[in-house]
Amino acid sequence: MKWSKFLYLSVLMGFLACTSSEEDSNRAITIQLDKIPIQENKLLIDRAILLGSDSLDLLGSELRAEFSEHGFFVSNYNGPKAIHHFSMEGEHLGRIVEVGEAPGQVLRFEEFRILEDTLIVNTGKGDHIDLNFFHIPEHRLVKTIETEASAFSFYPNEDGSFWLYSGLNKAVGDYRLQRIDQKGKIIEKRLFNDFSDALIPFTEKSFFDGGERLLFREPLFPEIYEVQGDSLKLVYKMDFGTYSIPDEIWEIEDPFKLFEQLNKNGFADSYSIFENEKYFLIDIVLQRERDYRKELLIIDRLSGDKRKIEITQDQFPEYYSPFALVGSHVLFIAYAPALIQRLDELNATEKVLEQLKVLEEDSNPVILYGRLEK
């Protein structure tokens, strides 16, 4: 995420007047970010997959990526024209989703998810969203469901229902978190939306697969929940230290004055969350004035060991965009020109360094495997 994106998000958050907590915070694990040591040695990169392509469509530095047994699925973050499908070895298998008005195409999409052999994308239609289902092996649109709800983030459940998150704009609905059935009908509502009618929805991922549980967060709030059948269970609460947002900031009514104060104070956001039986990771964004950086928090769930690596887009671009947790590796998607500039400084195996020597300025992005084991 770039500076302008955070400016937009921060102005929106200026209208907030309450929190989203539904559970007693004493039940959650509190993580004090500034108490966790920074690991000087960055994660060892012990595997690289160079992505092929049929176009220049994926040359942007900000990308969306998903991973499954079917391979990698990648699109540009801003103004995407397609979702590209790659094999596990990086071979370009074609465009599974294309943006356009022709049959089988979608006008646009905000988020995409994979459920078994289906890739699902959501398309905003003003007062509601459509869910579009693409069969992965055939790269074919098989059906579209028109829903009753408006949302930017979604999660497909195994029973065919979907969780939807619509953000803080009351104009799009009375509840921020909703569940719909297989036909798109609303069957459950949570998190009453008592925020300002003036808010504009913003698109940030809110649902994260925790292996055996579904995790949920709202942008800029410090709470992380487990979505259960009949409730939200607060499982983690982030203490961002000097980047925590004081309550009095939300009392500022002028959004521009609020952003000025918010930016001066500094703020943080748990941008992405990853979890399996062994590890819990959070990709955290920290911003104050013109200082913008990230920290990747790594928690060993078995031993309780906590550590973090500090990341900036200029100095450590190889770790800037984590998108999946696979066993004891975190997967990053890295911009090829940035890797070329960093080639002599990468903490990578000799095999990986040899692979990356073939990169050129117009090469497609690279999938990097960072080893979490010490």
C-alpha positions as CSV (number, residue, x, y, z in Angstrom):
1,M,0.0,0.0,0.0
2,K,1.2,3.4,-0.9
3,W,1.0,6.8,1.0
4,S,-2.0,8.0,-0.9
5,K,-4.0,4.9,-0.1
6,F,-3.3,5.4,3.6
7,L,-4.3,9.0,3.4
8,Y,-7.6,8.0,2.0
9,L,-8.1,5.3,4.6
10,S,-7.2,7.6,7.4
11,V,-9.6,10.4,6.4
12,L,-12.4,7.8,6.3
13,M,-11.6,6.6,9.8
14,G,-11.8,10.2,11.0
15,F,-15.6,9.8,11.3
16,L,-15.4,6.9,13.8
17,A,-16.9,7.3,17.2
18,C,-17.0,3.8,18.6
19,T,-15.2,0.5,18.6
20,S,-16.1,-2.9,17.1
21,S,-15.4,-5.1,20.1
22,E,-18.1,-7.7,20.9
23,E,-16.1,-9.6,23.5
24,D,-14.4,-9.0,26.8
25,S,-10.9,-8.0,25.9
26,N,-9.5,-9.9,28.9
27,R,-10.2,-13.1,27.1
28,A,-7.8,-12.3,24.2
29,I,-4.1,-12.6,24.0
30,T,-2.6,-9.1,24.0
31,I,0.4,-8.6,21.8
32,Q,2.7,-5.7,22.7
33,L,4.4,-4.9,19.4
34,D,7.1,-2.7,20.8
35,K,8.1,-5.4,23.4
36,I,9.0,-7.9,20.7
37,P,12.6,-7.9,19.5
38,I,13.5,-7.2,15.8
39,Q,15.3,-10.0,14.2
40,E,18.5,-8.6,12.6
41,N,18.9,-11.5,10.2
42,K,16.1,-11.5,7.7
43,L,14.3,-14.7,6.7
44,L,16.4,-17.0,4.5
45,I,14.9,-17.3,1.0
46,D,15.4,-21.0,0.1
47,R,13.1,-21.3,-2.9
48,A,12.1,-19.0,-5.8
49,I,9.5,-19.4,-8.6
50,L,9.8,-17.1,-11.6
51,L,6.4,-16.3,-13.1
52,G,6.0,-16.4,-16.8
53,S,3.4,-14.4,-18.7
54,D,1.8,-13.6,-22.0
55,S,1.7,-9.8,-21.5
56,L,3.0,-6.8,-19.5
57,D,-0.2,-6.9,-17.4
58,L,1.6,-8.0,-14.2
59,L,4.5,-5.5,-14.1
60,G,3.0,-3.4,-11.3
61,S,4.7,-3.3,-7.9
62,E,1.5,-3.9,-6.0
63,L,-0.2,-7.2,-6.6
64,R,-2.9,-9.5,-5.2
65,A,-2.0,-13.2,-5.0
66,E,-3.8,-16.4,-3.8
67,F,-2.4,-19.9,-3.5
68,S,-3.9,-23.4,-3.6
69,E,-3.2,-26.9,-4.9
70,H,-4.1,-25.6,-8.3
71,G,-1.2,-23.1,-8.3
72,F,-0.9,-19.3,-8.0
73,F,-3.5,-16.7,-8.9
74,V,-2.3,-13.1,-9.4
75,S,-3.7,-9.8,-10.4
76,N,-2.6,-6.2,-10.2
77,Y,-4.0,-4.4,-7.2
78,N,-5.0,-1.2,-8.9
79,G,-7.1,-1.3,-12.1
80,P,-6.7,-5.1,-12.7
81,K,-7.4,-6.3,-16.2
82,A,-7.3,-10.0,-15.4
83,I,-6.5,-12.7,-12.9
84,H,-3.6,-14.8,-14.1
85,H,-3.2,-18.5,-13.3
86,F,0.2,-20.0,-12.8
87,S,1.3,-23.6,-12.2
88,M,3.3,-24.6,-9.1
89,E,6.4,-24.2,-11.2
90,G,5.5,-20.7,-12.5
91,E,4.2,-21.6,-15.9
92,H,1.6,-19.2,-17.2
93,L,-1.6,-21.2,-17.7
94,G,-3.7,-18.4,-18.9
95,R,-6.1,-15.7,-17.7
96,I,-8.8,-17.3,-15.6
97,V,-10.7,-14.0,-15.2
98,E,-10.8,-11.1,-17.6
99,V,-12.3,-7.7,-17.1
100,G,-14.6,-6.6,-19.9
101,E,-18.2,-6.7,-21.1
102,A,-18.0,-9.8,-23.3
103,P,-19.8,-13.0,-22.2
104,G,-17.7,-14.8,-19.5
105,Q,-16.0,-11.6,-18.4
106,V,-16.7,-9.4,-15.4
107,L,-16.9,-5.6,-15.4
108,R,-14.5,-5.4,-12.4
109,F,-13.7,-7.2,-9.2
110,E,-12.6,-6.2,-5.7
111,E,-11.4,-9.5,-4.1
112,F,-11.0,-13.1,-5.1
113,R,-11.0,-16.4,-3.2
114,I,-10.4,-20.1,-4.0
115,L,-12.7,-22.8,-2.8
116,E,-11.7,-26.3,-3.9
117,D,-11.7,-26.2,-7.8
118,T,-13.5,-22.8,-8.0
119,L,-12.2,-19.2,-8.0
120,I,-14.8,-16.7,-6.8
121,V,-14.7,-13.0,-7.4
122,N,-17.0,-10.3,-6.1
123,T,-18.3,-7.5,-8.3
124,G,-19.8,-4.3,-6.8
125,K,-23.2,-3.3,-8.2
126,G,-23.9,-0.2,-6.1
127,D,-26.4,-1.4,-3.5
128,H,-25.3,-5.1,-3.7
129,I,-22.6,-7.4,-4.9
130,D,-22.5,-10.3,-7.4
131,L,-20.4,-13.4,-6.7
132,N,-18.9,-14.9,-9.9
133,F,-17.8,-18.5,-9.9
134,F,-15.0,-19.6,-12.3
135,H,-14.1,-23.3,-12.8
136,I,-10.3,-23.4,-12.4
137,P,-9.5,-26.3,-14.7
138,E,-11.5,-24.9,-17.6
139,H,-11.0,-21.2,-16.9
140,R,-14.7,-20.7,-17.4
141,L,-17.4,-18.7,-15.7
142,V,-20.0,-21.2,-14.6
143,K,-22.5,-19.0,-12.6
144,T,-23.1,-15.7,-11.0
145,I,-25.1,-15.1,-7.8
146,E,-26.8,-11.7,-7.2
147,T,-26.8,-11.1,-3.5
148,E,-28.9,-8.9,-1.2
149,A,-25.9,-7.3,0.5
150,S,-23.2,-4.8,-0.4
151,A,-19.7,-5.7,0.7
152,F,-16.1,-5.4,-0.4
153,S,-14.6,-8.4,1.5
154,F,-16.1,-11.9,1.5
155,Y,-15.3,-15.5,2.6
156,P,-16.8,-18.7,1.2
157,N,-17.9,-21.3,3.8
158,E,-17.9,-25.0,3.1
159,D,-21.7,-25.2,3.6
160,G,-22.2,-22.9,0.6
161,S,-22.9,-19.7,2.6
162,F,-20.7,-16.6,2.6
163,W,-19.5,-14.1,5.1
164,L,-19.6,-10.5,3.9
165,Y,-18.0,-7.4,5.3
166,S,-19.2,-4.0,4.1
167,G,-17.1,-1.6,6.2
168,L,-18.2,1.5,8.1
169,N,-20.5,3.1,5.7
170,K,-24.0,3.1,7.2
171,A,-25.5,3.9,3.8
172,V,-24.7,0.4,2.5
173,G,-26.5,-1.4,5.4
174,D,-27.4,-1.5,9.0
175,Y,-24.8,-4.2,9.8
176,R,-21.2,-4.4,8.8
177,L,-20.8,-8.2,9.0
178,Q,-23.4,-10.4,7.3
179,R,-23.9,-14.0,6.1
180,I,-25.7,-15.0,3.0
181,D,-27.0,-18.4,1.8
182,Q,-26.2,-20.1,-1.5
183,K,-28.8,-18.0,-3.3
184,G,-27.5,-14.7,-2.0
185,K,-30.2,-14.1,0.6
186,I,-29.1,-12.6,4.0
187,I,-29.5,-15.1,6.8
188,E,-27.5,-13.5,9.5
189,K,-26.4,-10.0,10.6
190,R,-23.7,-8.9,13.1
191,L,-21.9,-5.7,14.1
192,F,-24.6,-3.0,14.0
193,N,-23.4,-0.1,11.8
194,D,-23.8,3.1,13.8
195,F,-21.2,5.1,11.9
196,S,-21.8,8.2,9.8
197,D,-23.9,8.0,6.6
198,A,-21.2,10.1,4.9
199,L,-18.6,7.4,5.0
200,I,-17.4,5.8,1.7
201,P,-16.6,2.1,1.6
202,F,-12.9,1.2,1.3
203,T,-11.6,-2.1,0.1
204,E,-9.4,-4.0,2.5
205,K,-9.2,-7.7,3.2
206,S,-11.0,-8.6,6.4
207,F,-11.2,-12.4,6.5
208,F,-8.2,-14.7,6.9
209,D,-8.1,-18.5,6.8
210,G,-6.5,-19.7,10.1
211,G,-6.4,-23.4,9.1
212,E,-9.0,-24.7,11.5
213,R,-10.6,-21.4,12.2
214,L,-11.7,-18.2,10.4
215,L,-10.1,-14.9,11.6
216,F,-11.6,-11.5,11.1
217,R,-10.5,-7.9,11.6
218,E,-11.7,-4.4,10.7
219,P,-9.2,-2.0,9.2
220,L,-7.3,0.1,11.9
221,F,-8.9,-1.6,14.8
222,P,-6.5,-3.5,17.1
223,E,-8.9,-6.5,17.6
224,I,-8.7,-9.9,15.8
225,Y,-11.6,-12.2,16.1
226,E,-12.4,-15.9,15.5
227,V,-15.7,-16.1,13.6
228,Q,-17.8,-18.8,15.3
229,G,-21.2,-20.2,14.6
230,D,-23.1,-17.8,16.8
231,S,-20.6,-15.2,17.9
232,L,-17.3,-13.4,17.4
233,K,-14.6,-14.6,19.8
234,L,-11.9,-12.0,20.5
235,V,-8.6,-14.0,20.2
236,Y,-5.9,-11.3,19.8
237,K,-5.6,-7.6,20.7
238,M,-2.7,-5.6,19.3
239,D,-1.0,-3.1,21.4
240,F,0.8,-0.9,18.9
241,G,2.7,1.1,21.5
242,T,3.5,4.7,20.3
243,Y,1.5,3.9,17.1
244,S,-1.7,3.3,19.1
245,I,-4.5,5.8,18.3
246,P,-5.6,7.8,21.3
247,D,-9.4,7.9,21.9
248,E,-9.5,11.7,21.9
249,I,-8.4,11.7,18.2
250,W,-11.8,10.3,17.2
251,E,-13.4,13.4,18.8
252,I,-12.1,15.6,16.1
253,E,-15.0,16.3,13.7
254,D,-13.1,17.9,10.8
255,P,-11.7,14.9,8.8
256,F,-8.7,16.9,7.5
257,K,-7.7,18.1,11.0
258,L,-8.2,14.6,12.2
259,F,-5.8,13.2,9.6
260,E,-3.2,15.8,10.4
261,Q,-3.3,14.8,14.1
262,L,-3.6,11.1,13.3
263,N,-0.6,11.2,11.0
264,K,1.4,13.3,13.5
265,N,0.6,10.8,16.3
266,G,1.2,7.8,14.0
267,F,-1.0,4.8,13.4
268,A,-0.8,1.1,12.7
269,D,-2.8,-1.6,10.9
270,S,-2.8,-5.4,10.9
271,Y,-3.0,-5.5,7.1
272,S,-2.7,-9.3,6.6
273,I,-3.0,-12.2,9.0
274,F,-1.7,-15.8,8.5
275,E,-2.1,-18.8,10.8
276,N,-1.5,-22.5,10.8
277,E,-1.0,-25.1,13.5
278,K,2.6,-24.0,14.0
279,Y,2.8,-20.2,13.3
280,F,0.8,-17.0,13.6
281,L,1.9,-14.1,11.4
282,I,0.7,-10.5,11.0
283,D,1.8,-8.2,8.3
284,I,1.7,-4.8,10.1
285,V,1.8,-1.4,8.5
286,L,3.2,1.6,10.6
287,Q,3.0,5.2,9.5
288,R,4.0,8.5,11.1
289,E,4.4,11.7,9.1
290,R,6.4,10.6,6.0
291,D,7.8,7.6,7.7
292,Y,6.2,4.5,6.3
293,R,7.3,0.9,7.0
294,K,6.1,-2.5,7.8
295,E,6.8,-5.2,10.3
296,L,6.2,-8.9,9.9
297,L,5.3,-10.3,13.3
298,I,6.1,-14.0,13.7
299,I,4.8,-16.1,16.7
300,D,5.6,-19.7,17.2
301,R,2.3,-21.0,18.6
302,L,3.9,-24.1,20.1
303,S,6.8,-22.5,22.0
304,G,5.4,-19.0,22.4
305,D,8.5,-17.4,20.8
306,K,7.8,-14.0,19.3
307,R,10.0,-12.0,16.8
308,K,9.6,-9.6,14.0
309,I,11.4,-8.4,10.9
310,E,11.4,-4.8,9.9
311,I,10.6,-4.1,6.2
312,T,10.6,-1.1,4.0
313,Q,9.7,-1.1,0.3
314,D,13.1,0.5,-0.7
315,Q,15.5,-1.5,1.5
316,F,13.8,-4.9,1.7
317,P,11.3,-5.2,-1.1
318,E,11.7,-9.0,-1.2
319,Y,9.7,-9.3,2.0
320,Y,7.2,-6.5,1.3
321,S,4.2,-8.5,0.1
322,P,3.5,-11.7,2.0
323,F,0.5,-13.6,0.7
324,A,0.4,-17.1,2.1
325,L,1.7,-19.4,4.9
326,V,2.7,-22.9,3.8
327,G,4.1,-25.1,6.5
328,S,7.2,-23.4,7.8
329,H,7.5,-21.0,5.0
330,V,5.9,-17.6,4.3
331,L,5.4,-16.8,0.6
332,F,6.1,-13.4,-0.8
333,I,5.5,-12.0,-4.3
334,A,8.3,-9.7,-5.3
335,Y,8.8,-7.1,-8.0
336,A,11.5,-8.1,-10.4
337,P,13.2,-4.8,-10.9
338,A,13.5,-4.4,-7.1
339,L,15.0,-7.9,-6.8
340,I,17.6,-7.0,-9.5
341,Q,18.8,-4.0,-7.4
342,R,19.0,-6.2,-4.3
343,L,20.6,-9.3,-5.8
344,D,24.0,-8.9,-4.1
345,E,22.3,-8.4,-0.7
346,L,19.6,-11.0,-0.6
347,N,19.6,-13.5,2.3
348,A,19.1,-16.4,-0.1
349,T,20.6,-19.8,-0.9
350,E,23.1,-20.1,-3.8
351,K,20.5,-21.9,-5.8
352,V,18.0,-19.1,-5.5
353,L,20.6,-16.5,-6.3
354,E,21.5,-18.4,-9.5
355,Q,17.9,-18.5,-10.5
356,L,17.4,-14.8,-10.0
357,K,20.4,-13.8,-12.1
358,V,18.3,-14.3,-15.3
359,L,15.8,-11.6,-14.2
360,E,15.5,-8.5,-16.5
361,E,13.8,-5.2,-15.9
362,D,10.7,-6.3,-17.8
363,S,10.5,-9.7,-16.1
364,N,7.4,-10.8,-14.3
365,P,7.2,-11.0,-10.5
366,V,8.8,-13.8,-8.5
367,I,7.4,-16.0,-5.8
368,L,9.8,-16.3,-2.9
369,Y,9.7,-18.8,0.0
370,G,11.0,-17.4,3.3
371,R,12.0,-20.0,5.9
372,L,10.4,-19.4,9.3
373,E,12.5,-22.0,11.1
374,K,15.5,-20.5,12.8
